[in-house]
Amino acid sequence: MINKKTQGKKNRDAGARFELKVRKDLEAKGWIVDKWSNNVEFRAPNAKEVGEALQLTGSGFSAQKVGKLIPAKRKYNPFKKVMAIGTGFPDFVAFKRSFQYDKIVNPHYPKCPDAEVMGVEAKSNGYLDPKERAKCKWLLDNNVFSKVLVVRKGKKRGEIIYKEFDSKNQ
């Protein structure tokens, strides 16, 4: 018989290790990575769940009107006596700056008009539930991120597969 408590602990630990591996991989590729400490909250006036709210889209309901960006709630771990900050969605914010020098105005200071900012969600299996897909769609529609990557484990040991979230195909 499987003990659900120990299985849950093993799954959380494996997820944390995978997140750390993804972060190190992105940093090795030249991205600046930080933990995302915000979340998307959906408030629908007459719907109990986000799923119900998103079904009303055809009748003039818009998820953009009911979604808002909020600070993620912190969770307290009484066993380790620490606050966990890993409750935001997506897991990470990653950005890259491309410095371009404006030689006409001032050749000594870099100008940075282009910065690519993306959200990164690490999922071992690569699948987002409907609520997470709605959050990704909201983040893209409201220009919080230029793109959202969903990262999953590959078939080979240690392989990491990056897939861009596409709201049209989800």
BELSULVEN-V261217 format. One record per residue. RES is the residue in one small letter. BURIAL is 1 if it has 9 or more other C-alpha atoms within 8 Angstrom, else 0. D_LAST is the distance of its C-alpha to the last C-alpha in whole Angstrom. Layout:
RES&BURIAL&D_LAST  RES&BURIAL&D_LAST
This chain:
m&0&36  i&0&34  n&0&34  k&0&31  k&0&32  t&0&33  q&1&30  g&0&28  k&0&30  k&0&29  n&0&26  r&0&26  d&0&28  a&0&26  g&1&23  a&0&26  r&0&27  f&1&24  e&1&23  l&0&26  k&0&26  v&1&23  r&1&25  k&0&28  d&0&26  l&1&24  e&1&28  a&0&29  k&0&27  g&0&29  w&1&26  i&1&28  v&1&26  d&0&26  k&0&25  w&1&23  s&1&24  n&1&22  n&1&20  v&1&18  e&0&20  f&1&19  r&0&22  a&1&21  p&0&25  n&0&25  a&0&22  k&0&22  e&0&19  v&1&16  g&0&14  e&1&17  a&1&17  l&1&13  q&0&14  l&1&17  t&1&15  g&0&17  s&0&20  g&0&21  f&1&19  s&1&17  a&1&15  q&1&17  k&0&20  v&1&20  g&1&18  k&0&21  l&0&21  i&0&24  p&0&26  a&1&24  k&0&27  r&1&29  k&0&30  y&0&33  n&1&34  p&0&38  f&0&38  k&0&38  k&0&39  v&0&36  m&0&34  a&1&30  i&1&28  g&0&25  t&1&23  g&1&21  f&1&17  p&1&16  d&1&19  f&1&21  v&1&21  a&1&22  f&1&24  k&1&26  r&0&29  s&0&31  f&1&34  q&0&36  y&1&39  d&1&41  k&0&44  i&0&46  v&0&45  n&0&46  p&1&46  h&0&46  y&0&43  p&1&39  k&0&37  c&1&33  p&0&31  d&0&28  a&1&26  e&0&23  v&1&21  m&1&18  g&1&17  v&1&16  e&1&15  a&1&17  k&1&16  s&1&18  n&0&16  g&1&13  y&0&10  l&0&9  d&0&10  p&0&9  k&1&12  e&0&11  r&1&7  a&0&9  k&1&12  c&1&10  k&1&9  w&1&13  l&1&14  l&1&13  d&0&14  n&0&17  n&0&18  v&0&19  f&1&17  s&1&17  k&1&14  v&1&13  l&1&13  v&1&12  v&1&15  r&1&16  k&1&19  g&1&20  k&0&23  k&0&26  r&0&27  g&0&27  e&0&24  i&1&21  i&0&18  y&0&16  k&0&12  e&0&11  f&1&8  d&0&6  s&0&5  k&0&6  n&0&4  q&0&0
